[in-house]
């Protein structure tokens, strides 16, 4: 939730789902992350002068009530079997997966995920090479199996062999606000998948 709009409780929502029309359909019930109280959509439309959607909820009658929503994540219950396409996985299922090269050497684990345009990038930490970014594309990730906690990469494409193990590690970047419930596989990414879970709003 990125901001408030007007005095009647409308909010401006950053879209982190591939299906905004379905997620923001009239009557859909969303929740703040970790909060069971319902937020029932009464109106929703794309913002004409910028990114995001403008949404109003039955339970949020005015600007004062909308203040508690600012900078919060929205969630919606989804059926994974229906919501995920074949070979897709939610980001929270990918985070924590062990990353190995083609010989089985552990390079670290997925600590964070972010989008760069239409592509997804995994931040790998905890291995002998320090932190590195792993593009989520088929040419790089040859085996994508978050259901068993494993990703195998083509190290020659990444040119990891050219990086000194004792090279200085870049200063840690600030934590990214990540949509832990969003879908993997966008933009031709590598591919994975479940039962009902919290999904993208």
C-alpha positions, 0 to 999 in steps of 0.5 A, spaced: 500 500 500 503 506 497 499 511 499 492 514 500 487 518 495 482 523 497 478 523 503 473 517 502 478 512 504 481 510 497 488 507 497 493 507 492 496 500 491 503 498 488 501 491 483 505 485 485 501 480 481 500 478 474 493 478 475 491 485 477 484 485 474 482 478 478 485 480 484 482 487 485 475 484 482 469 487 486 467 483 492 474 480 493 476 480 500 483 481 501 487 482 508 493 485 511 499 481 511 498 477 518 491 480 519 485 476 519 480 482 518 477 482 511 478 488 506 472 487 501 473 491 495 468 496 493 471 499 487 478 498 483 481 501 477 488 502 474 491 509 476 491 513 470 497 518 471 502 513 474 503 505 476 498 502 481 491 501 482 486 505 486 482 501 491 476 502 496 474 497 501 467 497 505 471 497 511 475 503 510 470 509 510 475 515 510 482 517 510 483 516 517 481 509 517 485 508 511 492 510 515 493 503 518 493 501 511 499 505 509 506 501 507 502 494 508 502 488 504 495 485 502 494 478 501 488 474 498 487 466 499 488 462 493 488 455 491 495 454 488 493 448 484 489 453 480 493 459 481 500 457 479 501 455 472 505 449 470 513 450 472 511 456 477 512 457 484 511 462 489 517 467 491 517 464 499 517 457 496 524 459 493 527 463 498 531 458 502 533 453 496 540 451 496 544 453 490 549 448 487 553 448 480 553 443 475 558 439 480 554 439 486 558 444 489 554 449 494 554 456 492 549 459 497 542 459 498 537 464 495 536 469 501 532 475 497 528 476 490 527 482 486 524 484 479 529 487 474 524 489 469 520 483 467 525 478 469 526 475 476 533 475 480 535 471 486 540 474 491 544 468 493 548 469 499 552 464 504 557 461 499 564 461 498 563 466 493 559 471 497 553 474 495 551 474 487 545 475 483 542 469 479 538 471 473 532 466 473 532 464 466 533 457 463 540 458 460 542 460 467 538 455 472 538 448 469 534 445 475 529 449 478 526 444 484 524 449 490 519 443 492 526 439 494 529 446 496 534 445 490 537 450 484 542 447 480 546 453 475 550 453 469 556 456 472 559 457 466 554 462 464 555 466 470 562 466 470 563 464 477 570 461 476 573 468 474 571 471 481 576 470 487 573 467 493 577 472 497 575 478 493 572 483 497 564 482 498 560 488 497 557 492 503 550 489 504 544 492 500 538 494 504 533 489 505 528 489 499 521 489 500 519 483 497 512 480 495 513 473 498 507 471 495 508 473 488 509 468 482 515 465 480 516 464 472 515 471 470 518 473 463 521 466 461 524 465 468 526 458 470 520 454 473 516 450 480 508 449 485 501 446 492 494 447 496 491 453 499 496 459 501 496 466 501 497 469 494 498 476 491 493 481 491 
